[in-house]
Amino acid sequence: MKYSWLLLAIAATALGACATREAAPAASAKPAASTGAVEGVLAPQTLAPGACGLFLWTSDMPSRFVFFMRAGESAAKVQSPEGPEDLTMTRQEGSLMGQFSTKIAFQTRSAGTVRLSFAAGEPIEGGQRIQNGRLVFLDADGWETIMPVVGLAACEPAGEE
């Protein structure tokens, strides 16, 4: 468990290290009620020992955690422009990167669709970086919203050896 948080912290730092921009005032982050969550981002996600997940952040600054999916599951979570959404996978294409396809389509509960596509980046300890990714949100009226993303696919170690 500690390893995955360390890995996520390192990845988030590495993703943000390439760009510099003045930090937003602390007052701009609005914590939600009692969850400790920040508006506009997904809540922290954890993996069971031996499990793998796909973690994506917006590529703009400040980056925001916006997508999570566990390997081997058809469900995912996304922070869409309208708010948090639960997704159900409808199609996988592209090449395989670890346990994830590089092109995945999802259905939302609100009858919209979300398409994810990305390119595999360099390997890291316990996973691989995601580069040149994008989430495409298509609403019922046919409007598309494109969100550029970066991230990583990583696994929680199976346990002490």
MARVOZA-525064 format. One record per residue: chain; residue in one letter; x, y, z of N, C-alpha, C in turn. Coordinates in steps of 0.2 Angstrom, whole numbers, plus 5000, padded with zeros to 4 digits. Layout:
# MARVOZA-525064
chain:A, resn:A, n.X:X, n.Y:Y, n.Z:Z, ca.X:X, ca.Y:Y, ca.Z:Z, c.X:X, c.Y:Y, c.Z:Z
...
//
This chain:
# MARVOZA-525064
chain:A, resn:M, n.X:5004, n.Y:4994, n.Z:5000, ca.X:5000, ca.Y:5000, ca.Z:5000, c.X:5004, c.Y:5006, c.Z:5000
chain:A, resn:K, n.X:5010, n.Y:5006, n.Z:5004, ca.X:5014, ca.Y:5012, ca.Z:5005, c.X:5018, c.Y:5013, c.Z:4998
chain:A, resn:Y, n.X:5019, n.Y:5008, n.Z:4995, ca.X:5023, ca.Y:5008, ca.Z:4988, c.X:5019, c.Y:5011, c.Z:4983
chain:A, resn:S, n.X:5012, n.Y:5010, n.Z:4983, ca.X:5008, ca.Y:5013, ca.Z:4977, c.X:5007, c.Y:5020, c.Z:4978
chain:A, resn:W, n.X:5007, n.Y:5023, n.Z:4985, ca.X:5006, ca.Y:5030, ca.Z:4986, c.X:5013, c.Y:5033, c.Z:4984
chain:A, resn:L, n.X:5018, n.Y:5030, n.Z:4986, ca.X:5025, ca.Y:5033, ca.Z:4984, c.X:5026, c.Y:5033, c.Z:4977
chain:A, resn:L, n.X:5024, n.Y:5028, n.Z:4973, ca.X:5024, ca.Y:5028, ca.Z:4966, c.X:5020, c.Y:5033, c.Z:4963
chain:A, resn:L, n.X:5014, n.Y:5034, n.Z:4965, ca.X:5009, ca.Y:5039, ca.Z:4963, c.X:5012, c.Y:5046, c.Z:4964
chain:A, resn:A, n.X:5015, n.Y:5047, n.Z:4970, ca.X:5018, ca.Y:5054, ca.Z:4972, c.X:5024, c.Y:5055, c.Z:4967
chain:A, resn:I, n.X:5028, n.Y:5050, n.Z:4966, ca.X:5034, ca.Y:5051, ca.Z:4961, c.X:5031, c.Y:5053, c.Z:4954
chain:A, resn:A, n.X:5026, n.Y:5049, n.Z:4952, ca.X:5024, ca.Y:5050, ca.Z:4945, c.X:5021, c.Y:5057, c.Z:4945
chain:A, resn:A, n.X:5017, n.Y:5059, n.Z:4949, ca.X:5014, ca.Y:5066, ca.Z:4949, c.X:5019, c.Y:5071, c.Z:4949
chain:A, resn:T, n.X:5024, n.Y:5070, n.Z:4953, ca.X:5030, ca.Y:5075, ca.Z:4953, c.X:5033, c.Y:5075, c.Z:4947
chain:A, resn:A, n.X:5035, n.Y:5070, n.Z:4944, ca.X:5038, ca.Y:5069, ca.Z:4937, c.X:5034, c.Y:5072, c.Z:4932
chain:A, resn:L, n.X:5027, n.Y:5071, n.Z:4932, ca.X:5023, ca.Y:5074, ca.Z:4927, c.X:5023, c.Y:5082, c.Z:4927
chain:A, resn:G, n.X:5023, n.Y:5084, n.Z:4933, ca.X:5023, ca.Y:5092, ca.Z:4934, c.X:5029, c.Y:5095, c.Z:4933
chain:A, resn:A, n.X:5035, n.Y:5091, n.Z:4933, ca.X:5042, ca.Y:5094, ca.Z:4933, c.X:5043, c.Y:5097, c.Z:4927
chain:A, resn:C, n.X:5040, n.Y:5096, n.Z:4922, ca.X:5042, ca.Y:5098, ca.Z:4915, c.X:5039, c.Y:5105, c.Z:4914
chain:A, resn:A, n.X:5034, n.Y:5107, n.Z:4917, ca.X:5031, ca.Y:5114, ca.Z:4916, c.X:5032, c.Y:5118, c.Z:4922
chain:A, resn:T, n.X:5032, n.Y:5124, n.Z:4921, ca.X:5032, ca.Y:5129, ca.Z:4927, c.X:5027, c.Y:5134, c.Z:4926
chain:A, resn:R, n.X:5023, n.Y:5135, n.Z:4931, ca.X:5018, ca.Y:5140, ca.Z:4931, c.X:5017, c.Y:5142, c.Z:4938
chain:A, resn:E, n.X:5015, n.Y:5149, n.Z:4939, ca.X:5013, ca.Y:5151, ca.Z:4946, c.X:5008, c.Y:5147, c.Z:4949
chain:A, resn:A, n.X:5009, n.Y:5145, n.Z:4955, ca.X:5003, ca.Y:5141, ca.Z:4959, c.X:4997, c.Y:5145, c.Z:4960
chain:A, resn:A, n.X:4991, n.Y:5142, n.Z:4959, ca.X:4985, ca.Y:5145, ca.Z:4961, c.X:4985, c.Y:5147, c.Z:4968
chain:A, resn:P, n.X:4982, n.Y:5152, n.Z:4970, ca.X:4981, ca.Y:5153, ca.Z:4977, c.X:4977, c.Y:5148, c.Z:4981
chain:A, resn:A, n.X:4979, n.Y:5146, n.Z:4987, ca.X:4976, ca.Y:5141, ca.Z:4991, c.X:4969, c.Y:5141, c.Z:4991
chain:A, resn:A, n.X:4966, n.Y:5147, n.Z:4991, ca.X:4959, ca.Y:5148, ca.Z:4992, c.X:4955, c.Y:5145, c.Z:4986
chain:A, resn:S, n.X:4958, n.Y:5144, n.Z:4980, ca.X:4955, ca.Y:5142, ca.Z:4974, c.X:4953, c.Y:5134, c.Z:4975
chain:A, resn:A, n.X:4956, n.Y:5130, n.Z:4979, ca.X:4955, ca.Y:5123, ca.Z:4980, c.X:4949, c.Y:5123, c.Z:4985
chain:A, resn:K, n.X:4944, n.Y:5120, n.Z:4983, ca.X:4938, ca.Y:5120, ca.Z:4988, c.X:4937, c.Y:5113, c.Z:4990
chain:A, resn:P, n.X:4938, n.Y:5111, n.Z:4996, ca.X:4937, ca.Y:5104, ca.Z:4999, c.X:4930, c.Y:5103, c.Z:4999
chain:A, resn:A, n.X:4928, n.Y:5097, n.Z:4997, ca.X:4921, ca.Y:5094, ca.Z:4998, c.X:4920, c.Y:5093, c.Z:5005
chain:A, resn:A, n.X:4914, n.Y:5091, n.Z:5007, ca.X:4912, ca.Y:5091, ca.Z:5014, c.X:4917, c.Y:5087, c.Z:5018
chain:A, resn:S, n.X:4915, n.Y:5081, n.Z:5020, ca.X:4919, ca.Y:5077, ca.Z:5025, c.X:4924, c.Y:5072, c.Z:5021
chain:A, resn:T, n.X:4924, n.Y:5072, n.Z:5015, ca.X:4928, ca.Y:5067, ca.Z:5011, c.X:4935, c.Y:5069, c.Z:5010
chain:A, resn:G, n.X:4937, n.Y:5075, n.Z:5011, ca.X:4943, ca.Y:5078, ca.Z:5010, c.X:4945, c.Y:5078, c.Z:5003
chain:A, resn:A, n.X:4940, n.Y:5077, n.Z:4998, ca.X:4941, ca.Y:5078, ca.Z:4991, c.X:4941, c.Y:5085, c.Z:4989
chain:A, resn:V, n.X:4944, n.Y:5086, n.Z:4983, ca.X:4945, ca.Y:5093, ca.Z:4980, c.X:4940, c.Y:5093, c.Z:4974
chain:A, resn:E, n.X:4936, n.Y:5098, n.Z:4973, ca.X:4932, ca.Y:5099, ca.Z:4968, c.X:4936, c.Y:5099, c.Z:4961
chain:A, resn:G, n.X:4933, n.Y:5095, n.Z:4957, ca.X:4936, ca.Y:5094, ca.Z:4950, c.X:4941, c.Y:5089, c.Z:4949
chain:A, resn:V, n.X:4942, n.Y:5085, n.Z:4954, ca.X:4947, ca.Y:5079, ca.Z:4954, c.X:4944, c.Y:5073, c.Z:4957
chain:A, resn:L, n.X:4946, n.Y:5067, n.Z:4955, ca.X:4944, ca.Y:5061, ca.Z:4958, c.X:4947, c.Y:5060, c.Z:4965
chain:A, resn:A, n.X:4943, n.Y:5057, n.Z:4969, ca.X:4946, ca.Y:5055, ca.Z:4976, c.X:4952, c.Y:5050, c.Z:4975
chain:A, resn:P, n.X:4957, n.Y:5050, n.Z:4979, ca.X:4962, ca.Y:5045, ca.Z:4979, c.X:4960, c.Y:5038, c.Z:4978
chain:A, resn:Q, n.X:4963, n.Y:5034, n.Z:4974, ca.X:4961, ca.Y:5027, ca.Z:4973, c.X:4967, c.Y:5022, c.Z:4976
chain:A, resn:T, n.X:4965, n.Y:5017, n.Z:4978, ca.X:4970, ca.Y:5012, ca.Z:4981, c.X:4969, c.Y:5005, c.Z:4977
chain:A, resn:L, n.X:4974, n.Y:5001, n.Z:4977, ca.X:4974, ca.Y:4995, ca.Z:4974, c.X:4976, c.Y:4990, c.Z:4979
chain:A, resn:A, n.X:4973, n.Y:4984, n.Z:4978, ca.X:4974, ca.Y:4978, ca.Z:4982, c.X:4981, c.Y:4975, c.Z:4981
chain:A, resn:P, n.X:4984, n.Y:4972, n.Z:4985, ca.X:4991, ca.Y:4969, ca.Z:4984, c.X:4990, c.Y:4964, c.Z:4977
chain:A, resn:G, n.X:4995, n.Y:4966, n.Z:4973, ca.X:4995, ca.Y:4962, ca.Z:4966, c.X:4991, c.Y:4965, c.Z:4961
chain:A, resn:A, n.X:4986, n.Y:4970, n.Z:4962, ca.X:4982, ca.Y:4973, ca.Z:4957, c.X:4985, c.Y:4978, c.Z:4954
chain:A, resn:C, n.X:4983, n.Y:4980, n.Z:4948, ca.X:4986, ca.Y:4985, ca.Z:4943, c.X:4980, c.Y:4990, c.Z:4942
chain:A, resn:G, n.X:4982, n.Y:4996, n.Z:4940, ca.X:4977, ca.Y:5001, ca.Z:4939, c.X:4980, c.Y:5006, c.Z:4934
chain:A, resn:L, n.X:4976, n.Y:5010, n.Z:4930, ca.X:4977, ca.Y:5015, ca.Z:4926, c.X:4975, c.Y:5022, c.Z:4929
chain:A, resn:F, n.X:4980, n.Y:5026, n.Z:4930, ca.X:4979, ca.Y:5032, ca.Z:4933, c.X:4980, c.Y:5038, c.Z:4928
chain:A, resn:L, n.X:4976, n.Y:5043, n.Z:4927, ca.X:4977, ca.Y:5048, ca.Z:4922, c.X:4976, c.Y:5055, c.Z:4925
chain:A, resn:W, n.X:4980, n.Y:5060, n.Z:4923, ca.X:4979, ca.Y:5067, ca.Z:4926, c.X:4979, c.Y:5071, c.Z:4919
chain:A, resn:T, n.X:4976, n.Y:5077, n.Z:4920, ca.X:4976, ca.Y:5082, ca.Z:4915, c.X:4983, c.Y:5084, c.Z:4913
chain:A, resn:S, n.X:4984, n.Y:5085, n.Z:4907, ca.X:4991, ca.Y:5087, ca.Z:4905, c.X:4993, c.Y:5095, c.Z:4906
chain:A, resn:D, n.X:4987, n.Y:5099, n.Z:4908, ca.X:4988, ca.Y:5106, ca.Z:4909, c.X:4990, c.Y:5107, c.Z:4916
chain:A, resn:M, n.X:4992, n.Y:5113, n.Z:4918, ca.X:4994, ca.Y:5114, ca.Z:4924, c.X:4989, c.Y:5119, c.Z:4928
chain:A, resn:P, n.X:4987, n.Y:5118, n.Z:4934, ca.X:4989, ca.Y:5112, ca.Z:4938, c.X:4986, c.Y:5106, c.Z:4936
chain:A, resn:S, n.X:4990, n.Y:5100, n.Z:4936, ca.X:4987, ca.Y:5094, ca.Z:4933, c.X:4981, c.Y:5091, c.Z:4938
chain:A, resn:R, n.X:4976, n.Y:5088, n.Z:4936, ca.X:4971, ca.Y:5086, ca.Z:4940, c.X:4970, c.Y:5078, c.Z:4939
chain:A, resn:F, n.X:4969, n.Y:5074, n.Z:4944, ca.X:4968, ca.Y:5067, ca.Z:4944, c.X:4961, c.Y:5066, c.Z:4941
chain:A, resn:V, n.X:4960, n.Y:5063, n.Z:4935, ca.X:4953, ca.Y:5063, ca.Z:4932, c.X:4951, c.Y:5056, c.Z:4929
chain:A, resn:F, n.X:4955, n.Y:5051, n.Z:4930, ca.X:4953, ca.Y:5045, ca.Z:4927, c.X:4956, c.Y:5039, c.Z:4931
chain:A, resn:F, n.X:4952, n.Y:5034, n.Z:4933, ca.X:4955, ca.Y:5028, ca.Z:4936, c.X:4951, c.Y:5022, c.Z:4934
chain:A, resn:M, n.X:4955, n.Y:5016, n.Z:4932, ca.X:4952, ca.Y:5010, ca.Z:4930, c.X:4957, c.Y:5004, c.Z:4933
chain:A, resn:R, n.X:4954, n.Y:4999, n.Z:4936, ca.X:4958, ca.Y:4994, ca.Z:4938, c.X:4958, c.Y:4989, c.Z:4933
chain:A, resn:A, n.X:4964, n.Y:4985, n.Z:4932, ca.X:4965, ca.Y:4980, ca.Z:4927, c.X:4960, c.Y:4974, c.Z:4928
chain:A, resn:G, n.X:4957, n.Y:4972, n.Z:4922, ca.X:4953, ca.Y:4966, ca.Z:4923, c.X:4946, c.Y:4968, c.Z:4924
chain:A, resn:E, n.X:4944, n.Y:4974, n.Z:4925, ca.X:4937, ca.Y:4976, ca.Z:4926, c.X:4935, c.Y:4980, c.Z:4921
chain:A, resn:S, n.X:4928, n.Y:4980, n.Z:4920, ca.X:4925, ca.Y:4984, ca.Z:4915, c.X:4922, c.Y:4991, c.Z:4917
chain:A, resn:A, n.X:4923, n.Y:4992, n.Z:4924, ca.X:4921, ca.Y:4999, ca.Z:4926, c.X:4927, c.Y:5003, c.Z:4927
chain:A, resn:A, n.X:4925, n.Y:5010, n.Z:4927, ca.X:4931, ca.Y:5015, ca.Z:4927, c.X:4927, c.Y:5021, c.Z:4930
chain:A, resn:K, n.X:4931, n.Y:5026, n.Z:4933, ca.X:4929, ca.Y:5032, ca.Z:4936, c.X:4932, c.Y:5038, c.Z:4932
chain:A, resn:V, n.X:4928, n.Y:5043, n.Z:4930, ca.X:4931, ca.Y:5049, ca.Z:4927, c.X:4928, c.Y:5055, c.Z:4930
chain:A, resn:Q, n.X:4932, n.Y:5060, n.Z:4930, ca.X:4930, ca.Y:5067, ca.Z:4932, c.X:4929, c.Y:5071, c.Z:4925
chain:A, resn:S, n.X:4923, n.Y:5070, n.Z:4923, ca.X:4921, ca.Y:5074, ca.Z:4916, c.X:4920, c.Y:5081, c.Z:4918
chain:A, resn:P, n.X:4919, n.Y:5085, n.Z:4912, ca.X:4918, ca.Y:5092, ca.Z:4913, c.X:4912, c.Y:5094, c.Z:4917
chain:A, resn:E, n.X:4907, n.Y:5089, n.Z:4917, ca.X:4901, ca.Y:5090, ca.Z:4921, c.X:4901, c.Y:5087, c.Z:4928
chain:A, resn:G, n.X:4906, n.Y:5083, n.Z:4930, ca.X:4907, ca.Y:5081, ca.Z:4936, c.X:4909, c.Y:5073, c.Z:4936
chain:A, resn:P, n.X:4909, n.Y:5070, n.Z:4942, ca.X:4912, ca.Y:5063, ca.Z:4942, c.X:4907, c.Y:5059, c.Z:4939
chain:A, resn:E, n.X:4909, n.Y:5054, n.Z:4935, ca.X:4905, ca.Y:5049, ca.Z:4932, c.X:4908, c.Y:5042, c.Z:4933
chain:A, resn:D, n.X:4903, n.Y:5037, n.Z:4933, ca.X:4905, ca.Y:5030, ca.Z:4933, c.X:4904, c.Y:5028, c.Z:4926
chain:A, resn:L, n.X:4909, n.Y:5024, n.Z:4923, ca.X:4909, ca.Y:5022, ca.Z:4917, c.X:4909, c.Y:5014, c.Z:4916
chain:A, resn:T, n.X:4906, n.Y:5012, n.Z:4911, ca.X:4906, ca.Y:5005, ca.Z:4909, c.X:4909, c.Y:5004, c.Z:4902
chain:A, resn:M, n.X:4914, n.Y:5000, n.Z:4902, ca.X:4918, ca.Y:4998, ca.Z:4896, c.X:4913, c.Y:4995, c.Z:4891
chain:A, resn:T, n.X:4914, n.Y:4998, n.Z:4884, ca.X:4910, ca.Y:4995, ca.Z:4879, c.X:4914, c.Y:4992, c.Z:4873
chain:A, resn:R, n.X:4920, n.Y:4994, n.Z:4873, ca.X:4925, ca.Y:4992, ca.Z:4867, c.X:4932, c.Y:4993, c.Z:4869
chain:A, resn:Q, n.X:4936, n.Y:4988, n.Z:4867, ca.X:4944, ca.Y:4989, ca.Z:4868, c.X:4947, c.Y:4988, c.Z:4861
chain:A, resn:E, n.X:4952, n.Y:4992, n.Z:4859, ca.X:4955, ca.Y:4991, ca.Z:4853, c.X:4962, c.Y:4994, c.Z:4854
chain:A, resn:G, n.X:4966, n.Y:4994, n.Z:4848, ca.X:4973, ca.Y:4996, ca.Z:4849, c.X:4977, c.Y:4991, c.Z:4851
chain:A, resn:S, n.X:4983, n.Y:4993, n.Z:4853, ca.X:4988, ca.Y:4988, ca.Z:4855, c.X:4987, c.Y:4987, c.Z:4863
chain:A, resn:L, n.X:4991, n.Y:4982, n.Z:4866, ca.X:4991, ca.Y:4981, ca.Z:4873, c.X:4997, c.Y:4985, c.Z:4876
chain:A, resn:M, n.X:4996, n.Y:4988, n.Z:4882, ca.X:5001, ca.Y:4991, ca.Z:4886, c.X:5000, c.Y:4988, c.Z:4893
chain:A, resn:G, n.X:5004, n.Y:4983, n.Z:4894, ca.X:5003, ca.Y:4979, ca.Z:4900, c.X:4996, c.Y:4976, c.Z:4900
chain:A, resn:Q, n.X:4992, n.Y:4977, n.Z:4905, ca.X:4985, ca.Y:4974, ca.Z:4905, c.X:4979, c.Y:4979, c.Z:4902
chain:A, resn:F, n.X:4981, n.Y:4984, n.Z:4899, ca.X:4977, ca.Y:4989, ca.Z:4896, c.X:4977, c.Y:4990, c.Z:4889
chain:A, resn:S, n.X:4972, n.Y:4991, n.Z:4885, ca.X:4972, ca.Y:4992, ca.Z:4878, c.X:4973, c.Y:5000, c.Z:4877
chain:A, resn:T, n.X:4976, n.Y:5002, n.Z:4872, ca.X:4978, ca.Y:5009, ca.Z:4871, c.X:4972, c.Y:5013, c.Z:4868
chain:A, resn:K, n.X:4966, n.Y:5010, n.Z:4866, ca.X:4960, ca.Y:5013, ca.Z:4864, c.X:4954, c.Y:5009, c.Z:4868
chain:A, resn:I, n.X:4950, n.Y:5013, n.Z:4872, ca.X:4945, ca.Y:5010, ca.Z:4876, c.X:4939, c.Y:5015, c.Z:4875
chain:A, resn:A, n.X:4933, n.Y:5012, n.Z:4874, ca.X:4927, ca.Y:5016, ca.Z:4874, c.X:4922, c.Y:5014, c.Z:4880
chain:A, resn:F, n.X:4919, n.Y:5019, n.Z:4883, ca.X:4915, ca.Y:5018, ca.Z:4888, c.X:4908, c.Y:5021, c.Z:4887
chain:A, resn:Q, n.X:4903, n.Y:5019, n.Z:4891, ca.X:4896, ca.Y:5022, ca.Z:4891, c.X:4895, c.Y:5025, c.Z:4898
chain:A, resn:T, n.X:4892, n.Y:5031, n.Z:4899, ca.X:4891, ca.Y:5034, ca.Z:4905, c.X:4883, c.Y:5032, c.Z:4907
chain:A, resn:R, n.X:4882, n.Y:5033, n.Z:4913, ca.X:4875, ca.Y:5032, ca.Z:4915, c.X:4870, c.Y:5037, c.Z:4912
chain:A, resn:S, n.X:4873, n.Y:5043, n.Z:4910, ca.X:4869, ca.Y:5048, ca.Z:4907, c.X:4868, c.Y:5048, c.Z:4900
chain:A, resn:A, n.X:4869, n.Y:5042, n.Z:4897, ca.X:4869, ca.Y:5041, ca.Z:4890, c.X:4874, c.Y:5044, c.Z:4885
chain:A, resn:G, n.X:4879, n.Y:5046, n.Z:4888, ca.X:4885, ca.Y:5049, ca.Z:4884, c.X:4890, c.Y:5044, c.Z:4883
chain:A, resn:T, n.X:4895, n.Y:5045, n.Z:4880, ca.X:4901, ca.Y:5040, ca.Z:4879, c.X:4907, c.Y:5044, c.Z:4880
chain:A, resn:V, n.X:4912, n.Y:5040, n.Z:4882, ca.X:4919, ca.Y:5043, ca.Z:4883, c.X:4924, c.Y:5038, c.Z:4880
chain:A, resn:R, n.X:4928, n.Y:5041, n.Z:4876, ca.X:4933, ca.Y:5037, ca.Z:4872, c.X:4940, c.Y:5039, c.Z:4875
chain:A, resn:L, n.X:4944, n.Y:5034, n.Z:4877, ca.X:4951, ca.Y:5035, ca.Z:4879, c.X:4956, c.Y:5032, c.Z:4874
chain:A, resn:S, n.X:4961, n.Y:5036, n.Z:4872, ca.X:4966, ca.Y:5034, ca.Z:4868, c.X:4973, c.Y:5037, c.Z:4871
chain:A, resn:F, n.X:4978, n.Y:5033, n.Z:4870, ca.X:4985, ca.Y:5035, ca.Z:4873, c.X:4990, c.Y:5031, c.Z:4870
chain:A, resn:A, n.X:4996, n.Y:5034, n.Z:4871, ca.X:5002, ca.Y:5031, ca.Z:4868, c.X:5006, c.Y:5029, c.Z:4875
chain:A, resn:A, n.X:5010, n.Y:5023, n.Z:4874, ca.X:5014, ca.Y:5020, ca.Z:4880, c.X:5020, c.Y:5025, c.Z:4880
chain:A, resn:G, n.X:5022, n.Y:5026, n.Z:4886, ca.X:5028, ca.Y:5030, ca.Z:4887, c.X:5034, c.Y:5025, c.Z:4890
chain:A, resn:E, n.X:5039, n.Y:5028, n.Z:4893, ca.X:5044, ca.Y:5024, ca.Z:4896, c.X:5042, c.Y:5020, c.Z:4902
chain:A, resn:P, n.X:5045, n.Y:5014, n.Z:4902, ca.X:5044, ca.Y:5010, ca.Z:4908, c.X:5046, c.Y:5013, c.Z:4915
chain:A, resn:I, n.X:5043, n.Y:5012, n.Z:4920, ca.X:5045, ca.Y:5014, ca.Z:4927, c.X:5045, c.Y:5008, c.Z:4931
chain:A, resn:E, n.X:5048, n.Y:5009, n.Z:4937, ca.X:5047, ca.Y:5003, ca.Z:4942, c.X:5040, c.Y:5001, c.Z:4944
chain:A, resn:G, n.X:5038, n.Y:4995, n.Z:4942, ca.X:5031, ca.Y:4993, ca.Z:4944, c.X:5026, c.Y:4995, c.Z:4939
chain:A, resn:G, n.X:5028, n.Y:4998, n.Z:4933, ca.X:5023, ca.Y:5000, ca.Z:4928, c.X:5026, c.Y:5004, c.Z:4922
chain:A, resn:Q, n.X:5022, n.Y:5008, n.Z:4919, ca.X:5023, ca.Y:5012, ca.Z:4913, c.X:5020, c.Y:5018, c.Z:4913
chain:A, resn:R, n.X:5023, n.Y:5023, n.Z:4910, ca.X:5020, ca.Y:5030, ca.Z:4909, c.X:5016, c.Y:5030, c.Z:4903
chain:A, resn:I, n.X:5011, n.Y:5034, n.Z:4904, ca.X:5006, ca.Y:5036, ca.Z:4898, c.X:5008, c.Y:5043, c.Z:4895
chain:A, resn:Q, n.X:5008, n.Y:5043, n.Z:4889, ca.X:5009, ca.Y:5050, ca.Z:4886, c.X:5005, c.Y:5051, c.Z:4880
chain:A, resn:N, n.X:5004, n.Y:5057, n.Z:4878, ca.X:4999, ca.Y:5058, ca.Z:4872, c.X:4993, c.Y:5055, c.Z:4873
chain:A, resn:G, n.X:4990, n.Y:5056, n.Z:4879, ca.X:4983, ca.Y:5053, ca.Z:4879, c.X:4977, c.Y:5058, c.Z:4879
chain:A, resn:R, n.X:4972, n.Y:5056, n.Z:4877, ca.X:4966, ca.Y:5060, ca.Z:4877, c.X:4959, c.Y:5056, c.Z:4879
chain:A, resn:L, n.X:4955, n.Y:5060, n.Z:4883, ca.X:4949, ca.Y:5058, ca.Z:4884, c.X:4944, c.Y:5062, c.Z:4880
chain:A, resn:V, n.X:4939, n.Y:5059, n.Z:4876, ca.X:4935, ca.Y:5062, ca.Z:4872, c.X:4928, c.Y:5061, c.Z:4875
chain:A, resn:F, n.X:4924, n.Y:5066, n.Z:4877, ca.X:4918, ca.Y:5065, ca.Z:4880, c.X:4913, c.Y:5067, c.Z:4874
chain:A, resn:L, n.X:4908, n.Y:5063, n.Z:4873, ca.X:4903, ca.Y:5064, ca.Z:4868, c.X:4896, c.Y:5064, c.Z:4871
chain:A, resn:D, n.X:4892, n.Y:5070, n.Z:4871, ca.X:4886, ca.Y:5070, ca.Z:4874, c.X:4880, c.Y:5068, c.Z:4870
chain:A, resn:A, n.X:4874, n.Y:5068, n.Z:4872, ca.X:4869, ca.Y:5065, ca.Z:4868, c.X:4867, c.Y:5069, c.Z:4862
chain:A, resn:D, n.X:4869, n.Y:5076, n.Z:4863, ca.X:4868, ca.Y:5080, ca.Z:4857, c.X:4873, c.Y:5080, c.Z:4852
chain:A, resn:G, n.X:4879, n.Y:5076, n.Z:4853, ca.X:4884, ca.Y:5075, ca.Z:4848, c.X:4890, c.Y:5080, c.Z:4849
chain:A, resn:W, n.X:4890, n.Y:5084, n.Z:4854, ca.X:4895, ca.Y:5088, ca.Z:4856, c.X:4901, c.Y:5084, c.Z:4859
chain:A, resn:E, n.X:4907, n.Y:5086, n.Z:4857, ca.X:4913, ca.Y:5083, ca.Z:4859, c.X:4917, c.Y:5087, c.Z:4864
chain:A, resn:T, n.X:4920, n.Y:5085, n.Z:4869, ca.X:4924, ca.Y:5089, ca.Z:4873, c.X:4931, c.Y:5084, c.Z:4874
chain:A, resn:I, n.X:4936, n.Y:5087, n.Z:4872, ca.X:4943, ca.Y:5083, ca.Z:4872, c.X:4947, c.Y:5086, c.Z:4878
chain:A, resn:M, n.X:4949, n.Y:5081, n.Z:4882, ca.X:4954, ca.Y:5082, ca.Z:4888, c.X:4960, c.Y:5079, c.Z:4887
chain:A, resn:P, n.X:4966, n.Y:5082, n.Z:4885, ca.X:4972, ca.Y:5079, ca.Z:4885, c.X:4975, c.Y:5077, c.Z:4892
chain:A, resn:V, n.X:4977, n.Y:5070, n.Z:4892, ca.X:4979, ca.Y:5067, ca.Z:4898, c.X:4986, c.Y:5064, c.Z:4898
chain:A, resn:V, n.X:4989, n.Y:5063, n.Z:4904, ca.X:4995, ca.Y:5059, ca.Z:4904, c.X:4994, c.Y:5055, c.Z:4911
chain:A, resn:G, n.X:4999, n.Y:5050, n.Z:4912, ca.X:4998, ca.Y:5046, ca.Z:4918, c.X:5002, c.Y:5040, c.Z:4918
chain:A, resn:L, n.X:5000, n.Y:5035, n.Z:4921, ca.X:5004, ca.Y:5029, ca.Z:4922, c.X:4999, c.Y:5023, c.Z:4923
chain:A, resn:A, n.X:5002, n.Y:5017, n.Z:4921, ca.X:4999, ca.Y:5011, ca.Z:4923, c.X:5003, c.Y:5008, c.Z:4928
chain:A, resn:A, n.X:5001, n.Y:5006, n.Z:4934, ca.X:5005, ca.Y:5003, ca.Z:4939, c.X:5002, c.Y:4998, c.Z:4943
chain:A, resn:C, n.X:5006, n.Y:4994, n.Z:4946, ca.X:5004, ca.Y:4988, ca.Z:4950, c.X:5006, c.Y:4989, c.Z:4957
chain:A, resn:E, n.X:5002, n.Y:4987, n.Z:4962, ca.X:5004, ca.Y:4986, ca.Z:4969, c.X:5007, c.Y:4980, c.Z:4970
chain:A, resn:P, n.X:5013, n.Y:4980, n.Z:4973, ca.X:5017, ca.Y:4974, ca.Z:4974, c.X:5012, c.Y:4968, c.Z:4978
chain:A, resn:A, n.X:5014, n.Y:4962, n.Z:4976, ca.X:5009, ca.Y:4957, ca.Z:4979, c.X:5010, c.Y:4956, c.Z:4986
chain:A, resn:G, n.X:5016, n.Y:4958, n.Z:4989, ca.X:5017, ca.Y:4957, ca.Z:4996, c.X:5024, c.Y:4957, c.Z:4998
chain:A, resn:E, n.X:5026, n.Y:4956, n.Z:5004, ca.X:5032, ca.Y:4956, ca.Z:5007, c.X:5035, c.Y:4949, c.Z:5004
chain:A, resn:E, n.X:5042, n.Y:4949, n.Z:5002, ca.X:5045, ca.Y:4943, ca.Z:5000, c.X:5050, c.Y:4941, c.Z:5005
//
